[in-house]
Amino acid sequence: MRIVAVILFTLVNSSLFSGELVLQGVYRGKDIYVKNPYNPQDNNFCTLKVYVNDRIAVETPRASAFKIDLSDLSPGSLVVIRIEFRDGCQPSVINPQVLQQDKGFRFLSTRATNNSVDWSAEGEDPGAKYIVEQEGFDRDSSKIWKVYREVIAKGELDLNIYAIPSNNYPGENKYRIKYAPTSGESVYSVNILYTSTDDPVTFYPSTVTTRINLSRSVYYEISDRNGKLLRSGNSSVIQLQDLRPGEYYLLIENRIERFVKK
């Protein structure tokens, strides 16, 4: 694959991977054009890498706009484009509709940022809805998809754009979107990633007598070794005087921590 730069600049490559813009659809003989903003604070452009069907197409394009050349693909073939971008700025796709199918529902783009989860789609049915799911942990420490938000679809066949507030935790965050029509099969988007560089919430002590202290106020859950939920709330201090001695688990943010009650 070739990336053709439209406007060239010089920059220093020094930023952390922040998020991912994903497009999926069908190749119809047209290329994709991307706006690639320049962040003067980092002295860098937004885009880090571009993948086409999981193969690197370009690394750190030094341009304020560029073209993703898809001419190596066969017309009608499926295509997934992933654009990794830096923290603090994000690229935008000018013409995502060129990957649309002729008929039926299709996700056109998905993206997660520090502030929002965005997606666009077409071919919606009246009465359909979107279910935004976020990867988390069950009380037995196994990874599961949890329903984060439901959004009623606009029900129009043409391009529809959506954005909801994100619910990011420190480290890697993973979302997916389920399109649920009133009849027929549901359609899932690809997984949507965002990496937050915020500091995680800490707690102490790990051997508890009366209470657990958190570094800031967050939602928490306390469960026993069998996964039974004992209490939950939103605070920076968790009082545990009445808890029996034994081993317990604390769910904070998107992780589970073990502690012992004396």
URMO-V412399 format. One record per pair of residues at least 24 apart in sequence whose ideal C-beta (glycine too) atoms are under 6 Angstrom apart, sorted by the first residue. I is the first residue (numbers start at 1). J is the second residue. If there is no record, write none. Layout:
BEGIN
I_J / I_J
END
This chain:
BEGIN
1_52 / 1_57 / 1_69 / 2_69 / 3_58 / 3_61 / 3_66 / 4_67 / 5_63 / 5_66 / 6_63 / 6_65 / 6_66 / 7_63 / 7_64 / 7_65 / 8_63 / 9_62 / 11_43 / 11_44 / 11_45 / 11_62 / 12_43 / 13_60 / 15_42 / 15_44 / 15_86 / 16_87 / 17_84 / 17_195 / 18_86 / 18_87 / 18_195 / 19_85 / 19_112 / 19_113 / 19_194 / 20_82 / 20_84 / 20_193 / 21_83 / 21_111 / 22_82 / 22_110 / 22_190 / 23_81 / 23_96 / 23_109 / 24_80 / 24_107 / 24_190 / 25_99 / 25_100 / 26_101 / 27_70 / 27_73 / 27_77 / 27_79 / 29_75 / 30_98 / 31_67 / 31_69 / 31_70 / 32_68 / 33_67 / 33_94 / 33_95 / 34_66 / 34_91 / 34_93 / 35_65 / 35_91 / 35_92 / 36_63 / 36_64 / 36_65 / 36_91 / 37_89 / 38_64 / 39_88 / 39_89 / 46_85 / 46_86 / 46_89 / 46_90 / 46_91 / 47_83 / 47_85 / 47_91 / 48_84 / 48_86 / 49_84 / 50_83 / 51_82 / 52_81 / 53_80 / 97_159 / 105_179 / 105_187 / 107_189 / 110_189 / 110_192 / 112_166 / 112_175 / 112_192 / 112_194 / 116_163 / 116_166 / 117_164 / 117_166 / 117_175 / 118_163 / 119_162 / 119_177 / 120_161 / 121_160 / 122_159 / 123_157 / 124_153 / 124_155 / 125_181 / 126_155 / 127_182 / 128_153 / 128_181 / 129_153 / 129_180 / 130_177 / 130_179 / 131_178 / 131_180 / 132_177 / 133_176 / 134_175 / 135_174 / 136_254 / 137_256 / 139_223 / 139_227 / 140_227 / 141_256 / 168_194 / 168_196 / 169_253 / 169_254 / 170_196 / 170_198 / 170_200 / 201_252 / 201_253 / 206_259 / 207_260 / 208_240 / 208_259 / 208_261 / 209_262 / 210_241 / 211_237 / 211_239 / 211_240 / 212_238 / 213_237 / 218_252 / 220_252 / 221_251 / 222_248 / 223_249 / 224_248
END
